[in-house]
Each structure stands twice: as C-alpha cells, then as structure tokens.
Amino acid sequence: MKSMMATAAAAAVGMAVGAAVMYAGGAGHRQMRRSIRQVARGAEKAMLDLDRMVEKFIN
C-alpha cells in the first residue's frame, strides 16, 4: 500500500510541476519559479490530505 502511495505521490507531483512549467513558459524566470513552488505546495498538501483519508479509512 505504501509503495502505491509513493508512486501516486510522485506522479501527482510530476504532473503538477509539468503543468506549472508549461503555464509559466511565457512568463519570466521569477514568475515560473513562483508558479512551480505554488503548484508543488498544492500537490504536497493534496497528498497529505489523501494520506490522512487513507489512514482514517484503514483505522
């Protein structure tokens, strides 16, 4: 179960970073870094929320 969560987390973060790079491609370097950081934080928060929900479901 943990390896599946790790794989899903890596995929979610990878997709989020890829989307941020594509979105910010036309913007400046500083804006691109800011966008990537925001998306990465959002993806991390989503994975933590998912982990909590799974823990509550299991226990």
PDB file of N, CA, C and O in Angstrom:
ATOM      1  N   MET A   1       0.823  -1.185   0.000  1.00  0.00           N
ATOM      2  CA  MET A   1       0.000   0.000   0.000  1.00  0.00           C
ATOM      3  C   MET A   1       0.870   1.254   0.000  1.00  0.00           C
ATOM      4  O   MET A   1       0.568   2.225  -0.694  1.00  0.00           O
ATOM      5  N   LYS A   2       1.971   1.230   0.795  1.00  0.00           N
ATOM      6  CA  LYS A   2       2.833   2.409   0.857  1.00  0.00           C
ATOM      7  C   LYS A   2       3.529   2.659  -0.465  1.00  0.00           C
ATOM      8  O   LYS A   2       3.677   3.812  -0.869  1.00  0.00           O
ATOM      9  N   SER A   3       3.965   1.601  -1.157  1.00  0.00           N
ATOM     10  CA  SER A   3       4.644   1.809  -2.429  1.00  0.00           C
ATOM     11  C   SER A   3       3.683   2.385  -3.463  1.00  0.00           C
ATOM     12  O   SER A   3       4.080   3.186  -4.310  1.00  0.00           O
ATOM     13  N   MET A   4       2.415   1.974  -3.392  1.00  0.00           N
ATOM     14  CA  MET A   4       1.423   2.526  -4.310  1.00  0.00           C
ATOM     15  C   MET A   4       1.208   4.009  -4.019  1.00  0.00           C
ATOM     16  O   MET A   4       1.069   4.805  -4.948  1.00  0.00           O
ATOM     17  N   MET A   5       1.178   4.392  -2.730  1.00  0.00           N
ATOM     18  CA  MET A   5       1.012   5.799  -2.358  1.00  0.00           C
ATOM     19  C   MET A   5       2.213   6.615  -2.826  1.00  0.00           C
ATOM     20  O   MET A   5       2.053   7.733  -3.316  1.00  0.00           O
ATOM     21  N   ALA A   6       3.415   6.059  -2.678  1.00  0.00           N
ATOM     22  CA  ALA A   6       4.614   6.772  -3.104  1.00  0.00           C
ATOM     23  C   ALA A   6       4.605   6.979  -4.613  1.00  0.00           C
ATOM     24  O   ALA A   6       4.980   8.049  -5.093  1.00  0.00           O
ATOM     25  N   THR A   7       4.183   5.974  -5.359  1.00  0.00           N
ATOM     26  CA  THR A   7       4.104   6.089  -6.808  1.00  0.00           C
ATOM     27  C   THR A   7       3.071   7.123  -7.212  1.00  0.00           C
ATOM     28  O   THR A   7       3.317   7.926  -8.112  1.00  0.00           O
ATOM     29  N   ALA A   8       1.920   7.114  -6.561  1.00  0.00           N
ATOM     30  CA  ALA A   8       0.883   8.093  -6.859  1.00  0.00           C
ATOM     31  C   ALA A   8       1.350   9.496  -6.506  1.00  0.00           C
ATOM     32  O   ALA A   8       1.067  10.448  -7.233  1.00  0.00           O
ATOM     33  N   ALA A   9       2.060   9.625  -5.402  1.00  0.00           N
ATOM     34  CA  ALA A   9       2.570  10.939  -4.991  1.00  0.00           C
ATOM     35  C   ALA A   9       3.572  11.467  -6.009  1.00  0.00           C
ATOM     36  O   ALA A   9       3.519  12.635  -6.394  1.00  0.00           O
ATOM     37  N   ALA A  10       4.474  10.614  -6.440  1.00  0.00           N
ATOM     38  CA  ALA A  10       5.475  11.032  -7.420  1.00  0.00           C
ATOM     39  C   ALA A  10       4.816  11.437  -8.731  1.00  0.00           C
ATOM     40  O   ALA A  10       5.219  12.419  -9.354  1.00  0.00           O
ATOM     41  N   ALA A  11       3.811  10.690  -9.147  1.00  0.00           N
ATOM     42  CA  ALA A  11       3.108  11.017 -10.387  1.00  0.00           C
ATOM     43  C   ALA A  11       2.372  12.345 -10.257  1.00  0.00           C
ATOM     44  O   ALA A  11       2.393  13.158 -11.181  1.00  0.00           O
ATOM     45  N   ALA A  12       1.722  12.570  -9.122  1.00  0.00           N
ATOM     46  CA  ALA A  12       0.977  13.815  -8.915  1.00  0.00           C
ATOM     47  C   ALA A  12       1.911  15.017  -8.900  1.00  0.00           C
ATOM     48  O   ALA A  12       1.618  16.045  -9.510  1.00  0.00           O
ATOM     49  N   VAL A  13       3.021  14.889  -8.211  1.00  0.00           N
ATOM     50  CA  VAL A  13       3.974  15.998  -8.151  1.00  0.00           C
ATOM     51  C   VAL A  13       4.578  16.240  -9.530  1.00  0.00           C
ATOM     52  O   VAL A  13       4.744  17.390  -9.935  1.00  0.00           O
ATOM     53  N   GLY A  14       4.899  15.197 -10.240  1.00  0.00           N
ATOM     54  CA  GLY A  14       5.452  15.343 -11.584  1.00  0.00           C
ATOM     55  C   GLY A  14       4.489  16.032 -12.534  1.00  0.00           C
ATOM     56  O   GLY A  14       4.888  16.900 -13.310  1.00  0.00           O
ATOM     57  N   MET A  15       3.225  15.646 -12.476  1.00  0.00           N
ATOM     58  CA  MET A  15       2.226  16.293 -13.330  1.00  0.00           C
ATOM     59  C   MET A  15       2.049  17.750 -12.945  1.00  0.00           C
ATOM     60  O   MET A  15       1.906  18.609 -13.815  1.00  0.00           O
ATOM     61  N   ALA A  16       2.057  18.035 -11.650  1.00  0.00           N
ATOM     62  CA  ALA A  16       1.876  19.418 -11.192  1.00  0.00           C
ATOM     63  C   ALA A  16       3.033  20.299 -11.651  1.00  0.00           C
ATOM     64  O   ALA A  16       2.821  21.414 -12.126  1.00  0.00           O
ATOM     65  N   VAL A  17       4.241  19.800 -11.508  1.00  0.00           N
ATOM     66  CA  VAL A  17       5.408  20.581 -11.924  1.00  0.00           C
ATOM     67  C   VAL A  17       5.412  20.764 -13.439  1.00  0.00           C
ATOM     68  O   VAL A  17       5.729  21.846 -13.933  1.00  0.00           O
ATOM     69  N   GLY A  18       5.065  19.726 -14.166  1.00  0.00           N
ATOM     70  CA  GLY A  18       4.995  19.840 -15.623  1.00  0.00           C
ATOM     71  C   GLY A  18       3.971  20.865 -16.071  1.00  0.00           C
ATOM     72  O   GLY A  18       4.224  21.647 -16.987  1.00  0.00           O
ATOM     73  N   ALA A  19       2.821  20.863 -15.428  1.00  0.00           N
ATOM     74  CA  ALA A  19       1.787  21.844 -15.770  1.00  0.00           C
ATOM     75  C   ALA A  19       2.247  23.256 -15.445  1.00  0.00           C
ATOM     76  O   ALA A  19       1.983  24.188 -16.204  1.00  0.00           O
ATOM     77  N   ALA A  20       2.933  23.416 -14.321  1.00  0.00           N
ATOM     78  CA  ALA A  20       3.419  24.750 -13.950  1.00  0.00           C
ATOM     79  C   ALA A  20       4.456  25.252 -14.939  1.00  0.00           C
ATOM     80  O   ALA A  20       4.465  26.433 -15.288  1.00  0.00           O
ATOM     81  N   VAL A  21       5.321  24.373 -15.388  1.00  0.00           N
ATOM     82  CA  VAL A  21       6.345  24.767 -16.360  1.00  0.00           C
ATOM     83  C   VAL A  21       5.698  25.177 -17.673  1.00  0.00           C
ATOM     84  O   VAL A  21       6.093  26.176 -18.275  1.00  0.00           O
ATOM     85  N   MET A  22       4.715  24.421 -18.118  1.00  0.00           N
ATOM     86  CA  MET A  22       4.034  24.765 -19.368  1.00  0.00           C
ATOM     87  C   MET A  22       3.282  26.086 -19.226  1.00  0.00           C
ATOM     88  O   MET A  22       3.292  26.910 -20.141  1.00  0.00           O
ATOM     89  N   TYR A  23       2.634  26.288 -18.086  1.00  0.00           N
ATOM     90  CA  TYR A  23       1.873  27.513 -17.856  1.00  0.00           C
ATOM     91  C   TYR A  23       2.785  28.726 -17.820  1.00  0.00           C
ATOM     92  O   TYR A  23       2.483  29.763 -18.411  1.00  0.00           O
ATOM     93  N   ALA A  24       3.893  28.587 -17.126  1.00  0.00           N
ATOM     94  CA  ALA A  24       4.781  29.724 -16.920  1.00  0.00           C
ATOM     95  C   ALA A  24       5.837  29.853 -18.011  1.00  0.00           C
ATOM     96  O   ALA A  24       6.740  30.682 -17.894  1.00  0.00           O
ATOM     97  N   GLY A  25       5.744  29.065 -19.048  1.00  0.00           N
ATOM     98  CA  GLY A  25       6.740  29.107 -20.108  1.00  0.00           C
ATOM     99  C   GLY A  25       6.875  30.467 -20.747  1.00  0.00           C
ATOM    100  O   GLY A  25       7.977  30.868 -21.122  1.00  0.00           O
ATOM    101  N   GLY A  26       5.772  31.188 -20.879  1.00  0.00           N
ATOM    102  CA  GLY A  26       5.820  32.510 -21.481  1.00  0.00           C
ATOM    103  C   GLY A  26       6.194  33.600 -20.498  1.00  0.00           C
ATOM    104  O   GLY A  26       6.552  34.702 -20.912  1.00  0.00           O
ATOM    105  N   ALA A  27       6.122  33.322 -19.218  1.00  0.00           N
ATOM    106  CA  ALA A  27       6.425  34.325 -18.193  1.00  0.00           C
ATOM    107  C   ALA A  27       7.921  34.357 -17.910  1.00  0.00           C
ATOM    108  O   ALA A  27       8.686  33.556 -18.447  1.00  0.00           O
ATOM    109  N   GLY A  28       8.317  35.277 -17.076  1.00  0.00           N
ATOM    110  CA  GLY A  28       9.724  35.408 -16.719  1.00  0.00           C
ATOM    111  C   GLY A  28      10.174  34.281 -15.808  1.00  0.00           C
ATOM    112  O   GLY A  28       9.367  33.496 -15.310  1.00  0.00           O
ATOM    113  N   HIS A  29      11.471  34.222 -15.605  1.00  0.00           N
ATOM    114  CA  HIS A  29      12.069  33.158 -14.796  1.00  0.00           C
ATOM    115  C   HIS A  29      11.557  33.207 -13.362  1.00  0.00           C
ATOM    116  O   HIS A  29      11.267  32.161 -12.780  1.00  0.00           O
ATOM    117  N   ARG A  30      11.440  34.388 -12.786  1.00  0.00           N
ATOM    118  CA  ARG A  30      10.973  34.520 -11.405  1.00  0.00           C
ATOM    119  C   ARG A  30       9.527  34.052 -11.275  1.00  0.00           C
ATOM    120  O   ARG A  30       9.178  33.358 -10.321  1.00  0.00           O
ATOM    121  N   GLN A  31       8.691  34.432 -12.236  1.00  0.00           N
ATOM    122  CA  GLN A  31       7.287  34.011 -12.200  1.00  0.00           C
ATOM    123  C   GLN A  31       7.168  32.497 -12.351  1.00  0.00           C
ATOM    124  O   GLN A  31       6.318  31.872 -11.716  1.00  0.00           O
ATOM    125  N   MET A  32       8.019  31.909 -13.191  1.00  0.00           N
ATOM    126  CA  MET A  32       7.989  30.464 -13.386  1.00  0.00           C
ATOM    127  C   MET A  32       8.372  29.754 -12.083  1.00  0.00           C
ATOM    128  O   MET A  32       7.722  28.780 -11.703  1.00  0.00           O
ATOM    129  N   ARG A  33       9.414  30.224 -11.397  1.00  0.00           N
ATOM    130  CA  ARG A  33       9.806  29.611 -10.127  1.00  0.00           C
ATOM    131  C   ARG A  33       8.698  29.727  -9.098  1.00  0.00           C
ATOM    132  O   ARG A  33       8.435  28.781  -8.356  1.00  0.00           O
ATOM    133  N   ARG A  34       8.041  30.888  -9.046  1.00  0.00           N
ATOM    134  CA  ARG A  34       6.952  31.096  -8.089  1.00  0.00           C
ATOM    135  C   ARG A  34       5.790  30.152  -8.391  1.00  0.00           C
ATOM    136  O   ARG A  34       5.218  29.556  -7.478  1.00  0.00           O
ATOM    137  N   SER A  35       5.444  30.017  -9.657  1.00  0.00           N
ATOM    138  CA  SER A  35       4.338  29.135 -10.039  1.00  0.00           C
ATOM    139  C   SER A  35       4.645  27.679  -9.702  1.00  0.00           C
ATOM    140  O   SER A  35       3.787  26.957  -9.194  1.00  0.00           O
ATOM    141  N   ILE A  36       5.861  27.257  -9.986  1.00  0.00           N
ATOM    142  CA  ILE A  36       6.252  25.872  -9.687  1.00  0.00           C
ATOM    143  C   ILE A  36       6.188  25.623  -8.186  1.00  0.00           C
ATOM    144  O   ILE A  36       5.719  24.572  -7.750  1.00  0.00           O
ATOM    145  N   ARG A  37       6.656  26.582  -7.396  1.00  0.00           N
ATOM    146  CA  ARG A  37       6.625  26.431  -5.947  1.00  0.00           C
ATOM    147  C   ARG A  37       5.191  26.328  -5.437  1.00  0.00           C
ATOM    148  O   ARG A  37       4.898  25.498  -4.577  1.00  0.00           O
ATOM    149  N   GLN A  38       4.302  27.159  -5.959  1.00  0.00           N
ATOM    150  CA  GLN A  38       2.905  27.119  -5.530  1.00  0.00           C
ATOM    151  C   GLN A  38       2.246  25.798  -5.900  1.00  0.00           C
ATOM    152  O   GLN A  38       1.514  25.220  -5.096  1.00  0.00           O
ATOM    153  N   VAL A  39       2.500  25.326  -7.097  1.00  0.00           N
ATOM    154  CA  VAL A  39       1.907  24.063  -7.532  1.00  0.00           C
ATOM    155  C   VAL A  39       2.467  22.904  -6.715  1.00  0.00           C
ATOM    156  O   VAL A  39       1.732  21.987  -6.348  1.00  0.00           O
ATOM    157  N   ALA A  40       3.757  22.942  -6.434  1.00  0.00           N
ATOM    158  CA  ALA A  40       4.358  21.873  -5.631  1.00  0.00           C
ATOM    159  C   ALA A  40       3.766  21.853  -4.223  1.00  0.00           C
ATOM    160  O   ALA A  40       3.505  20.783  -3.673  1.00  0.00           O
ATOM    161  N   ARG A  41       3.554  23.033  -3.640  1.00  0.00           N
ATOM    162  CA  ARG A  41       2.920  23.082  -2.314  1.00  0.00           C
ATOM    163  C   ARG A  41       1.510  22.514  -2.361  1.00  0.00           C
ATOM    164  O   ARG A  41       1.106  21.770  -1.468  1.00  0.00           O
ATOM    165  N   GLY A  42       0.765  22.861  -3.395  1.00  0.00           N
ATOM    166  CA  GLY A  42      -0.595  22.348  -3.537  1.00  0.00           C
ATOM    167  C   GLY A  42      -0.611  20.837  -3.696  1.00  0.00           C
ATOM    168  O   GLY A  42      -1.455  20.159  -3.110  1.00  0.00           O
ATOM    169  N   ALA A  43       0.319  20.303  -4.485  1.00  0.00           N
ATOM    170  CA  ALA A  43       0.391  18.858  -4.676  1.00  0.00           C
ATOM    171  C   ALA A  43       0.779  18.159  -3.380  1.00  0.00           C
ATOM    172  O   ALA A  43       0.248  17.095  -3.059  1.00  0.00           O
ATOM    173  N   GLU A  44       1.701  18.757  -2.641  1.00  0.00           N
ATOM    174  CA  GLU A  44       2.107  18.158  -1.365  1.00  0.00           C
ATOM    175  C   GLU A  44       0.940  18.140  -0.385  1.00  0.00           C
ATOM    176  O   GLU A  44       0.723  17.146   0.309  1.00  0.00           O
ATOM    177  N   LYS A  45       0.191  19.235  -0.328  1.00  0.00           N
ATOM    178  CA  LYS A  45      -0.963  19.307   0.564  1.00  0.00           C
ATOM    179  C   LYS A  45      -2.021  18.275   0.162  1.00  0.00           C
ATOM    180  O   LYS A  45      -2.620  17.630   1.022  1.00  0.00           O
ATOM    181  N   ALA A  46      -2.245  18.122  -1.128  1.00  0.00           N
ATOM    182  CA  ALA A  46      -3.227  17.142  -1.594  1.00  0.00           C
ATOM    183  C   ALA A  46      -2.809  15.721  -1.210  1.00  0.00           C
ATOM    184  O   ALA A  46      -3.650  14.914  -0.814  1.00  0.00           O
ATOM    185  N   MET A  47      -1.519  15.415  -1.325  1.00  0.00           N
ATOM    186  CA  MET A  47      -1.060  14.080  -0.976  1.00  0.00           C
ATOM    187  C   MET A  47      -1.151  13.848   0.530  1.00  0.00           C
ATOM    188  O   MET A  47      -1.464  12.736   0.958  1.00  0.00           O
ATOM    189  N   LEU A  48      -0.887  14.864   1.337  1.00  0.00           N
ATOM    190  CA  LEU A  48      -1.029  14.721   2.786  1.00  0.00           C
ATOM    191  C   LEU A  48      -2.490  14.493   3.161  1.00  0.00           C
ATOM    192  O   LEU A  48      -2.798  13.670   4.024  1.00  0.00           O
ATOM    193  N   ASP A  49      -3.384  15.227   2.509  1.00  0.00           N
ATOM    194  CA  ASP A  49      -4.814  15.033   2.759  1.00  0.00           C
ATOM    195  C   ASP A  49      -5.250  13.625   2.373  1.00  0.00           C
ATOM    196  O   ASP A  49      -6.015  12.986   3.096  1.00  0.00           O
ATOM    197  N   LEU A  50      -4.762  13.145   1.234  1.00  0.00           N
ATOM    198  CA  LEU A  50      -5.094  11.791   0.780  1.00  0.00           C
ATOM    199  C   LEU A  50      -4.555  10.755   1.759  1.00  0.00           C
ATOM    200  O   LEU A  50      -5.236   9.778   2.073  1.00  0.00           O
ATOM    201  N   ASP A  51      -3.346  10.965   2.234  1.00  0.00           N
ATOM    202  CA  ASP A  51      -2.754  10.035   3.205  1.00  0.00           C
ATOM    203  C   ASP A  51      -3.589   9.995   4.485  1.00  0.00           C
ATOM    204  O   ASP A  51      -3.829   8.920   5.036  1.00  0.00           O
ATOM    205  N   ARG A  52      -4.032  11.164   4.959  1.00  0.00           N
ATOM    206  CA  ARG A  52      -4.884  11.196   6.160  1.00  0.00           C
ATOM    207  C   ARG A  52      -6.195  10.459   5.939  1.00  0.00           C
ATOM    208  O   ARG A  52      -6.657   9.729   6.817  1.00  0.00           O
ATOM    209  N   MET A  53      -6.795  10.647   4.772  1.00  0.00           N
ATOM    210  CA  MET A  53      -8.057   9.965   4.486  1.00  0.00           C
ATOM    211  C   MET A  53      -7.876   8.457   4.452  1.00  0.00           C
ATOM    212  O   MET A  53      -8.724   7.716   4.950  1.00  0.00           O
ATOM    213  N   VAL A  54      -6.766   7.994   3.861  1.00  0.00           N
ATOM    214  CA  VAL A  54      -6.497   6.553   3.809  1.00  0.00           C
ATOM    215  C   VAL A  54      -6.273   6.013   5.211  1.00  0.00           C
ATOM    216  O   VAL A  54      -6.776   4.942   5.550  1.00  0.00           O
ATOM    217  N   GLU A  55      -5.524   6.742   6.031  1.00  0.00           N
ATOM    218  CA  GLU A  55      -5.289   6.310   7.417  1.00  0.00           C
ATOM    219  C   GLU A  55      -6.590   6.193   8.179  1.00  0.00           C
ATOM    220  O   GLU A  55      -6.791   5.222   8.908  1.00  0.00           O
ATOM    221  N   LYS A  56      -7.488   7.172   8.025  1.00  0.00           N
ATOM    222  CA  LYS A  56      -8.774   7.120   8.710  1.00  0.00           C
ATOM    223  C   LYS A  56      -9.612   5.944   8.206  1.00  0.00           C
ATOM    224  O   LYS A  56     -10.318   5.303   8.985  1.00  0.00           O
ATOM    225  N   PHE A  57      -9.534   5.663   6.915  1.00  0.00           N
ATOM    226  CA  PHE A  57     -10.286   4.566   6.334  1.00  0.00           C
ATOM    227  C   PHE A  57      -9.783   3.222   6.851  1.00  0.00           C
ATOM    228  O   PHE A  57     -10.575   2.330   7.155  1.00  0.00           O
ATOM    229  N   ILE A  58      -8.470   3.085   6.946  1.00  0.00           N
ATOM    230  CA  ILE A  58      -7.866   1.830   7.400  1.00  0.00           C
ATOM    231  C   ILE A  58      -8.121   1.610   8.878  1.00  0.00           C
ATOM    232  O   ILE A  58      -8.425   0.493   9.297  1.00  0.00           O
ATOM    233  N   ASN A  59      -8.001   2.661   9.671  1.00  0.00           N
ATOM    234  CA  ASN A  59      -8.135   2.524  11.118  1.00  0.00           C
ATOM    235  C   ASN A  59      -9.545   2.755  11.489  1.00  0.00           C
ATOM    236  O   ASN A  59      -9.891   2.689  12.669  1.00  0.00           O
TER     237      ASN A  59
END
